[in-house]
Amino acid sequence: MIRPIRAALAAAVLCVCAYAPAGAASPLSLNDAFRRVIETHPDLESYRFTEDARRAEADLARQAPPLRMAVDAENLLGTGGVSSFQSAELTLSLASVIERGGKRDARFGVADERLRGVELLHEAKRLDLLAEVARRYLDATAATASAALTRDDLAQREQLVAAATERRKAGIEQSSAPLAAEAARLLVAAELERTIRAASHARRRLAVLWGSTEADFELAPIDLGALPPLPDYETLVRLLAETPELQRFAHETRLREARLQLARTERVADIDWQVGVRRLQSGSDWGLVGSVSIPFGSASRAEPGIRAADAELAVIEFEREGQQRALQATLAEAWGQLDLAIGHARRIETEVLPALQRAADAAERSYRTGASSHLEWTQLLGDMIEARRERLDAALTAHRALIELQRLTGRTFAVAAGNDNGTTP
């Protein structure tokens, strides 16, 4: 049996705290999404029938060659002395094949490896599905977070409109300032409507994975500001050996070895045997009959099949090496994205945003005292929103990269805090 792959791929993909307010209907958590997909997705259900088919093949491979019953009639309905049934010879016999060289065991070995491969394919598909659930859940969460950020921007724009209107009434502001502030507010309001609709579409895209056409659910509140930790790169490279995409080569090697062994058994000829009784109609006599036949040249006829099976076994190591390098390239790219995104997000959070906040506070005080125009304050507030969006995008890039790393290795690198601890069904 293959080592069970940790299907809790996204146990901490978001590395966030998820909770439901007391007394409220439970929102959809990442675990809930996992559970729905695992219970309903047809790609997972279909493997049950594939496994049944492989079990049937294994049962068929276990069977010995069948017994054959034959009835032969000779010397009847001819001419002369055999024109009637008086000289007829009737033979009733049983026949079969004695398999030699371990053919039956080798045949079952091939069927058994094919059966084991179904479990590996099922786990690989399950891992891919959980990764896709995590991605779509993250997309839906990101859309919701983007809408919340746009609401903050709209609140700032409304504050700017109120301040500009107040200064205009006091006669210390040009009439264009409130109009410009209102136009900017309308643009942000339109963007908020778009992001709200985008969040609904993202939830619907998530719901499609468990066969629903409606997005009539809310996501569990999470904090996308919590950045995932950076796993050790060398550890990830070592874990690649356990990924299903490389495990299948180990299984394929065993399967091709079994096929090579089956091809080698063809060197030993099988023995056809037959035994029965014959009735001689003319004298009403009975006699035993039997025969044994062994074909010649079995070894030479088996050689082409052995060479083909041996070549297929030899090439699998090169295929595995090529796939391993491709996976390492993907892992290196994802790890690099994670490293860069974490560093960028932390830089914005610890340096850029505090500096912009101080500048915006100073610009607000300067504007309200009439020492500067509203353009400076507006620009700084816009820069703050853009910096927060950039920080959000960096966090999302980090989480997406972590999902890919976890898909590649089948491991979880962090545990989420809060009520939803990230365990999977």
C-alpha positions in Angstrom: 0.0 0.0 0.0 1.2 3.5 -0.8 1.9 5.9 2.0 -1.3 7.9 2.7 -0.8 11.4 1.3 -1.7 14.1 3.7 -4.9 15.3 2.1 -5.0 18.3 4.5 -3.2 20.2 1.7 -4.6 23.6 2.7 -4.9 23.0 6.4 -3.1 26.3 6.8 -3.0 27.5 3.2 -4.4 30.8 4.3 -2.6 30.8 7.7 -5.5 32.7 9.2 -7.9 32.7 12.1 -11.5 31.8 11.1 -14.4 32.2 13.4 -18.1 32.5 13.5 -19.8 35.2 15.5 -22.0 33.9 18.4 -25.6 33.3 17.4 -24.9 33.8 13.7 -25.4 31.1 11.0 -22.1 29.3 10.5 -20.3 30.7 7.4 -18.5 28.4 5.0 -15.0 27.5 6.2 -12.2 26.1 4.2 -12.8 22.7 5.8 -16.5 22.9 4.9 -15.5 23.5 1.2 -13.1 20.5 1.4 -15.8 18.3 2.8 -18.4 19.2 0.2 -16.0 18.6 -2.7 -14.7 15.3 -1.3 -18.3 14.0 -0.8 -19.7 15.1 -4.1 -17.1 15.5 -6.8 -17.5 12.9 -9.6 -13.8 12.6 -10.3 -13.3 11.1 -6.9 -16.4 8.9 -7.1 -15.4 7.5 -10.4 -12.3 5.9 -9.0 -14.5 3.5 -7.0 -15.6 1.9 -10.3 -12.1 1.9 -11.7 -11.0 0.1 -8.6 -13.8 -2.5 -9.0 -12.7 -3.1 -12.6 -9.0 -3.6 -11.5 -10.1 -6.0 -8.7 -12.0 -8.0 -11.3 -8.9 -8.1 -13.5 -6.9 -9.4 -10.5 -9.5 -12.1 -9.9 -9.4 -13.1 -13.5 -5.6 -13.3 -13.4 -5.7 -15.7 -10.4 -7.8 -18.2 -12.4 -6.1 -21.4 -13.7 -6.6 -22.4 -17.3 -10.1 -23.8 -17.8 -11.0 -27.4 -18.4 -12.4 -28.1 -21.8 -14.7 -31.0 -22.6 -14.8 -32.3 -26.2 -16.8 -34.9 -28.0 -15.4 -36.3 -31.2 -17.1 -38.6 -33.7 -15.2 -40.5 -36.5 -15.9 -43.1 -39.2 -19.6 -42.3 -39.7 -21.8 -41.3 -42.6 -19.1 -42.0 -45.1 -19.0 -44.6 -48.0 -18.6 -48.3 -48.1 -18.0 -49.8 -44.7 -18.4 -46.5 -42.8 -21.6 -45.4 -44.6 -23.6 -45.9 -41.4 -23.0 -45.7 -37.7 -21.8 -49.3 -37.3 -18.1 -48.4 -37.6 -18.3 -45.1 -35.7 -15.8 -44.1 -33.0 -17.0 -41.7 -30.3 -14.6 -40.0 -28.0 -15.4 -38.0 -24.9 -12.4 -36.2 -23.4 -11.3 -33.5 -21.0 -8.4 -31.1 -21.9 -6.5 -28.2 -20.4 -3.1 -26.5 -20.2 -0.4 -26.9 -17.5 1.1 -23.5 -17.1 4.8 -23.5 -16.5 7.4 -21.0 -15.6 5.2 -19.1 -13.0 2.9 -17.6 -15.6 -0.1 -17.5 -13.3 1.8 -15.7 -10.5 3.4 -13.3 -13.0 0.0 -12.5 -14.5 -1.5 -11.8 -11.1 1.5 -9.7 -10.3 0.7 -7.4 -13.2 -3.0 -7.2 -12.3 -2.2 -6.5 -8.6 0.2 -3.6 -9.5 -2.5 -2.1 -11.7 -4.9 -2.3 -8.8 -2.4 -0.6 -6.5 -2.0 2.2 -9.1 -5.7 3.1 -8.7 -5.2 4.2 -5.1 -2.2 6.3 -6.1 -4.2 8.0 -8.9 -7.1 8.6 -6.5 -4.9 10.3 -4.0 -3.2 12.4 -6.6 -6.6 13.5 -7.9 -7.8 14.2 -4.4 -4.7 16.4 -3.7 -5.2 18.3 -6.9 -8.9 18.9 -6.1 -8.1 20.1 -2.6 -5.6 22.5 -4.1 -8.2 23.9 -6.5 -10.6 24.3 -3.6 -8.0 26.2 -1.7 -7.3 28.4 -4.7 -10.9 29.3 -5.3 -11.6 29.8 -1.6 -8.6 32.2 -1.6 -9.9 34.0 -4.6 -13.3 34.4 -3.1 -11.7 35.6 0.2 -9.5 38.0 -1.7 -12.5 39.5 -3.6 -14.3 40.0 -0.2 -11.1 41.7 1.2 -10.8 43.9 -1.9 -14.4 45.0 -1.4 -13.7 45.8 2.2 -10.7 47.9 1.2 -12.8 49.7 -1.4 -15.3 50.5 1.4 -12.5 52.1 3.4 -11.5 54.1 0.3 -15.1 55.2 -0.1 -15.3 56.3 3.5 -12.2 58.4 3.0 -13.6 59.9 -0.2 -16.8 60.9 1.7 -14.7 62.5 4.3 -12.9 64.5 1.6 -16.2 65.6 0.1 -17.5 66.8 3.5 -14.2 68.7 4.3 -14.1 70.3 0.8 -17.8 71.3 1.1 -17.3 72.8 4.5 -14.3 74.8 3.3 -16.3 75.9 0.2 -19.1 77.2 2.4 -16.6 79.1 4.5 -15.3 80.7 1.3 -11.8 79.4 1.6 -12.0 76.8 -1.1 -12.6 76.9 -4.8 -15.9 75.5 -6.1 -14.1 72.9 -8.1 -12.7 71.2 -5.1 -16.0 69.7 -3.8 -16.9 68.8 -7.4 -13.6 67.0 -7.9 -14.0 65.2 -4.5 -17.5 64.1 -5.4 -16.4 62.8 -8.8 -13.6 60.8 -7.1 -16.2 59.5 -4.6 -18.5 58.3 -7.4 -15.6 56.5 -9.1 -14.8 54.6 -5.9 -18.5 53.9 -5.4 -18.6 52.3 -8.8 -15.5 50.3 -8.1 -17.1 49.1 -4.8 -20.2 47.8 -6.7 -17.9 46.0 -9.1 -15.8 44.3 -6.3 -19.0 43.2 -4.6 -20.2 41.6 -7.8 -16.8 40.1 -8.3 -16.9 38.6 -4.8 -20.3 37.0 -5.6 -18.9 35.5 -8.8 -15.9 34.1 -7.0 -18.1 32.4 -4.5 -20.2 30.9 -7.3 -17.0 29.7 -9.0 -16.1 28.0 -5.7 -19.6 26.4 -5.3 -19.3 24.8 -8.8 -16.8 22.4 -7.4 -19.5 20.7 -5.3 -22.1 21.0 -8.0 -24.0 24.1 -6.8 -25.1 26.9 -9.1 -25.8 29.4 -6.3 -23.5 31.5 -4.2 -25.9 31.7 -1.3 -23.3 31.5 1.5 -20.8 33.7 3.3 -17.2 32.8 3.9 -15.7 32.5 7.3 -14.1 35.8 8.4 -10.3 35.5 8.0 -7.3 37.8 8.3 -5.4 37.9 5.1 -2.9 40.1 6.8 -1.4 37.0 8.5 1.5 35.9 6.3 2.5 32.3 6.0 5.9 31.2 7.3 8.6 30.4 4.8 9.4 26.7 4.7 13.0 25.5 4.4 13.8 25.1 0.7 16.1 22.0 1.1 13.4 20.3 3.2 10.9 20.9 0.4 13.2 19.4 -2.2 13.5 16.2 0.0 9.7 16.0 0.3 9.3 16.0 -3.4 10.2 12.3 -3.4 6.8 11.6 -1.7 4.7 13.6 -4.1 2.2 11.6 -6.1 3.7 12.8 -9.3 6.9 11.0 -8.5 5.4 8.1 -6.5 3.6 7.1 -9.7 7.0 6.4 -11.3 7.9 4.1 -8.4 4.6 2.3 -9.0 5.2 2.3 -12.8 8.6 0.7 -12.2 7.0 -2.1 -10.2 4.4 -2.5 -12.9 6.9 -2.7 -15.7 9.0 -5.1 -13.6 6.0 -7.3 -13.3 5.4 -7.1 -17.0 9.0 -8.1 -17.7 8.6 -11.1 -15.4 5.5 -12.1 -17.2 7.3 -11.8 -20.6 10.1 -14.0 -19.2 7.7 -16.8 -18.3 6.9 -17.2 -21.9 10.3 -18.8 -22.4 9.0 -21.9 -20.7 6.5 -23.8 -22.9 3.1 -24.8 -21.5 1.9 -28.4 -21.8 -1.4 -29.1 -23.5 -2.9 -32.3 -22.2 -6.1 -34.3 -23.1 -7.5 -37.5 -21.6 -10.8 -39.3 -22.4 -12.6 -42.5 -23.4 -13.4 -43.8 -26.8 -16.2 -46.1 -27.8 -15.7 -48.4 -30.8 -19.2 -48.9 -32.2 -18.5 -51.9 -34.3 -17.4 -54.0 -31.3 -19.1 -52.1 -28.5 -15.7 -51.7 -26.9 -14.3 -48.8 -24.8 -10.8 -47.6 -24.5 -8.8 -44.8 -22.8 -7.2 -42.1 -25.0 -4.8 -39.3 -24.1 -2.4 -36.9 -25.6 0.3 -34.4 -24.5 1.7 -31.6 -26.7 4.6 -29.2 -26.1 5.4 -26.5 -28.6 9.0 -25.9 -29.7 10.9 -22.6 -29.9 9.2 -20.9 -26.9 12.4 -19.3 -25.8 13.1 -17.7 -29.2 9.5 -16.5 -29.6 9.6 -14.9 -26.1 12.8 -12.9 -26.7 11.1 -9.9 -28.6 8.6 -9.5 -25.8 11.3 -9.7 -23.2 13.4 -7.1 -25.0 10.4 -4.7 -25.3 9.5 -5.1 -21.6 13.2 -4.6 -20.6 13.4 -1.4 -22.7 10.2 0.0 -21.2 11.6 -0.7 -17.7 14.9 1.0 -18.5 13.4 4.2 -19.8 11.2 4.8 -16.7 14.2 6.0 -14.7 15.0 8.7 -17.3 11.3 9.7 -17.4 11.3 10.0 -13.6 14.5 12.1 -13.6 13.0 14.5 -16.2 9.8 14.8 -14.2 11.7 15.4 -11.0 13.7 18.2 -12.5 10.5 19.8 -13.8 8.9 19.6 -10.4 12.0 21.1 -8.8 11.8 24.0 -11.2 8.1 24.5 -10.3 9.0 24.2 -6.6 11.9 26.7 -6.9 9.6 29.2 -8.7 6.8 28.9 -6.1 9.3 29.1 -3.2 10.9 32.2 -4.7 7.4 33.8 -5.1 6.6 33.1 -1.5 9.9 34.5 -0.3 9.6 37.7 -2.3 5.9 38.2 -1.5 6.5 37.8 2.3 9.4 40.3 2.2 7.5 42.8 0.2 4.4 42.6 2.3 6.3 43.0 5.5 8.2 46.0 4.1 4.9 47.7 3.2 3.4 46.9 6.5 6.3 48.0 8.7 7.7 51.0 6.7 5.5 52.2 3.9 2.1 52.3 5.5 3.3 54.0 8.7 5.1 56.7 6.7 2.1 57.3 4.5 -0.2 57.4 7.6 2.0 60.1 9.2 2.1 62.1 6.0 -1.7 61.8 5.5 -2.4 62.9 9.1 -0.2 66.0 8.6 -1.8 66.8 5.3 -5.3 66.6 6.9 -4.3 69.0 9.6 -2.7 71.3 7.1 -5.8 71.2 4.9 -8.3 71.8 7.7 -6.3 74.8 8.8 -6.2 76.1 5.2 -2.4 75.8 4.8 -2.6 73.4 1.8 -5.0 72.4 -0.9 -7.1 69.2 -0.8 -5.0 67.7 -3.6 -2.1 66.8 -1.3 -4.4 65.1 1.2 -6.3 63.4 -1.6 -3.1 62.1 -3.1 -1.8 60.7 0.2 -5.1 59.0 1.0 -5.0 57.4 -2.5 -1.4 56.3 -2.0 -2.4 54.7 1.3 -5.2 52.7 -0.4 -2.8 51.7 -3.2 -0.2 50.6 -0.7 -2.8 48.5 1.2 -3.9 47.0 -2.1 -0.3 46.2 -2.9 0.2 44.7 0.5 -3.0 42.6 0.0 -1.8 41.4 -3.4 1.6 40.4 -1.9 -0.2 38.4 0.8 -2.3 36.7 -1.8 0.7 35.9 -3.9 2.3 34.3 -0.8 -0.7 32.2 -0.1 -1.1 31.1 -3.7 2.6 30.1 -3.7 2.1 28.2 -0.5 -0.8 26.3 -2.0 1.4 25.2 -4.9 4.2 24.1 -2.6 1.7 22.1 -0.5 0.3 20.6 -3.7 3.7 19.6 -4.9 4.8 18.0 -1.6 1.4 16.9 -0.2 2.4 18.4 3.2 1.1 21.2 5.4 3.6 23.7 6.7 1.6 25.7 9.3 -1.5 25.3 11.4 -4.2 27.8 11.4 -5.3 29.4 14.6 -8.8 29.8 15.9 -11.8 27.5 15.7 -11.1 26.3 12.2 -7.8 24.5 12.8 -7.5 23.4 9.2 -8.1 19.7 9.6 -9.7 18.0 6.7 -12.3 15.3 6.6 
